[in-house]
């Protein structure tokens, strides 16, 4: 605001409000002298904290005539009006703002829009939160976990889940191109991108690759990549082969002891539960498996259950 720092602007606004209050208090003091020093002092002091009440009392008790009452009213309106205008102006000038790629400012993060290189516009919805990005204000949407901003601020969809977290300040694809997750990135006023993610919150896949979202890709022994998604129409989860689109029911998806995805196509696996409550599954050959949606990995490649216990057969 006017080239001032936030602290200087706040100080200036505070001084302006105090000056206006002092002027109003002076009007009250002058208008109430005939009420005696005690009441005059009380009303003058009260005008600083309770300007409307003190003004009404002074106007009612004042015997100086209509002109005095008008002065009190004018002073009250000016003091309150200008004070409110100063406070609102400073508050608006230094309120947290969210910018879009064009430098437009918004009061809420949900109002920010993103554009891809084809000119399509993407926005979050207050109804669904930050899980989906909606395209051109239609019902068509993208998984927000897989939406990134490139170095120029354009939205890119990581359909094959090839973008991984490089460090707390950036992500990158297999070619080294840098990206920033939309859910955790913001624009500066000049259109550049701000991004930071706490590395302690990274999720890891079987190979130790880091991601900023929980549903990391799974791999079978042939290194086919699978992504988990929940079908709201069927009310059922699936692991989908990213390349072929083949869908495997979550209920029958497991990982073997090496962390590779295995599908129990014939629903023949048998479940066992040990004394610690850890469930394992075996096939007809006695091989051991763990339910895919019940495990995750740490950075060292250890396979963990939902409680963080290292899993072993």
N, C-alpha and C positions, 0 to 999 in steps of 0.2 A: 504493500500500500504506500504510494507516493515515494517509493524507494527506501522506505524505513524497514528496519528489522522488526520481527514480531514483538520483541520486547519493547522497542521504542514506540511502536504504534500503540501497544497496550497502555504504556505509560502516558502517552499523549492523550489517548481517549479517556483514561482515568482522570487526568488533570482537567480536561474539558468538562467532564461530568461534575467534578467537585466545584469548579468555578460556577457552573450553572446553579448548583445547589446553594452555593454561597450567595449568589445574587437573589435567588428566591427567598433564602433565609433573611436577607436584608430587607426585602419587601415586607415579609411577615413582621419583622422586628419594628419597622417604621409604622406599619398599619395597626399594631397592637399596643402602642405605647400607653394609650388611655386606659388599658385594662390593668395597669399596675405592673411593677417590675417583675414580680414573681410569675404572673401569668404570661407576661411578655417574654421572659427568658425561657419559660417552659415551652411556649408555642414556637419560639425561634429554634430551640434545640430539637423539638419534635418534628419540625419541618424538614430536617435533614433525613430522617428515617421514615416519617409518615407524612409526606407532602400534601396528599389529598385531604386527610383528616384534619391536619393543622390548618390548611387553607379554608376548609369549610367552617371550622370553629371561629377562625379569625374573621371571616366574612360575615358570619351571623352575629358575632359579638361586637364587631366594629361599628362605631357610631359616627364615622367620618363621612358617611354618605355613599352614594352610588359609585362615584368615581373611584373611591378607594377599593370598593369591592371589585370593580372592573380591573383595576391594576393587579389585584391578587389573582384573579382568574387568568388574566393574560400571562402573568409571570409563571403561574402553575402550568399552563398549557405549553408555553415555550420551554420551560425547564424540562418537563417530562418528554415533550416531543423531540427536542433536540438531543436530549440524553439518549433516548431510545434509538434515534437515527444514528448517533455516533456508535453506540454499542453494536447495533445490527450491521452497520457498515464494516466495522473492524472484524466482527465475527465472521461475516461472509467472506471477507478478503482473506482471512487466514484459517478458514475451516478446511478440514481434510477434503481434498478434491481428487477425483479419479479422471484421468484423461484417456481419450481414445487415440488411435493412430493419427488422426487429423489434428490433434491438439485441442479438441473440444473438451470442456470440463463438465463433470457430472457429480452430483451429490452422493450417489451410491454406486458401489461397484457393479451392481446388477444392471445399471443403465449403460455401462460401457459396451460398445460394439467392436467387433473385429472384422477384418476383411481379408479375403485371400487374393491371390494375384489375378483371379478372374473377375473380381469385383463383387463376389457374393458376400453378404453381410451375416454375421453370426452374433447371437446374443444369448445370455442366460435367461432363465425364466424364474420369477419369484415362486412359482408353484412347484417347480422341481429342483430348485436350488442350483448347485454348481456341478451336478452330475451330467447334464446334457447341455450342448450348445445347439440352438435352433437356427436353421438356415433361412434367411430372407423372410423371417416372421411367419414361417409355415410350421406344420407339425413334423417335418423332416428334421432329424437331429443327429448329432454325432456324440460319441462317448467323449466327454470332456477330458478324461484321463489321457487320451491319445491325441489331444489337440495341443499344438505348440506354436510359438511365434518364432519366425526366423530372425536373422540379425537386422532385417529391414522392417520388422514389425508385422509381416504378413502371416496369416494363419496357415498352418500346414497340418494335415491329418496323417498321423503315423499308423496307417492301416496294418502294416506288417509288424508293428511293435519292434522296430529296429533301432529306435532312439533310446539311449540309455543315459543315466546320470553320470556325468564326468566328474563333477565335484559340486560343492554347494552353490556355485555361481553359474553353472551351465550344464546342458545336456548335449549329446552329439550322436549322429548316426554312424553307420559303419564306414562312411567316407570321410568322417571328421567334421562334417558341417554342423555348426552350432545352432542349438535351438533352446527355447525357454518354455516350460510348461505354462499354458494359459492360466490354469487354476492358481498358480503361485506367482505370476508375473504381472507387472503393471507398466503402463506407459508413462514416460515423462511428458511434459508439455511440448517438447520438441519432437515427439514421436519415437524417441529411443526407448529401450526396454530396461526395466529394473527387474531383477530376479535374485532371490536367495532362498535356499532350502536347507534345513538342518540335516546334515548327513546322518545323524542318529536316527532319523525317520525314514531312511532309505529301505526299500524292500529289495530282496535279491532272488535271482533265479538259480537254477541248478548249477550254472557255470560261474556264479559269483558276480554276474552283471547287476548293476544297481538301477533301481527305478524309483520314481516319485509317487507311484501308486501301488496298491496292495495286490491287485490281481495280475501278477507277473506271468509271463508265458511259461508253458510247460513244453517239454520235448519228449518224443518217444525215442526208441533206440536208433531209429533211422534219421534222427535229428529233425523230424517234422515238427513244426511249431504249432502249439495250440493255445487259444485264448479262451478264458472263461467269460461267459455272459449269462445273464438271467433273462429268460423269455417271460415277460409279464403276461402274455396271452395264455401260455401253457402253465404258468406258475411253476417253472422248472428251470434248473440250471443246466448248462451244456458247456463242454469243451469243444471248441470249433477249430478244425484244421484251417489255419490261415490261408494256405495255398489252395486247397480243394474245396473248402466250405463244408466238409463232412462234419456232422454234429454228433458228439458222444454224450450220452446222458451222464450228468454229474454223479448220480447215485452209484454208477458202476465204473467210475474212473478212479484208478489207483496209481500209485507209483511203486516201483520195485525198490529193492534195497540200494540200488545205484541212483535212484532218483528219477528214473525214466517213467513216462506215462504209459500205463497199460489199461486197456479196456476189457472189462469182464463181459464179453459179448453174450455169453451163455448164462450169465448170472449164477455162476457155479462156485464162486469163492466162498470160503467158510470163515466166519469171524471168530476171533478169540480175544479175550480181555484179561490182562494180567492183574496182579494184586494192586498195581499203581493206577489202574483204570485206563491204561493205554491199549487201544484196540489194534489188532493186527489181523490180516486176512491171508489165507493160504489157498493155493490152487491144488489140483489133483496130484501135482508132482511135489507138493510140499514146499514150494517157493513162497516166500513171505512178501506181503505187500501192505501198503498203508493207504488209507483213503486220501485221495488227492486234495480235496478241499479242507482237509484237517491238518495239513503240513505246510511248512515254509522253510526257507533256508536262511542261514546267516552268511556273512561275507566270507567266512572261511570255508563255506561249502557244506557245513553240517546241516543235516535235515532235522527239523525241530517240529514238535507237536504244538498245538495251540497255546500250551502253557510254557513253551520255551524249553522243554526237555529234549535232549538229543535222542533221536530215535535209533534203535538198533533191534535186530531180530531177536 
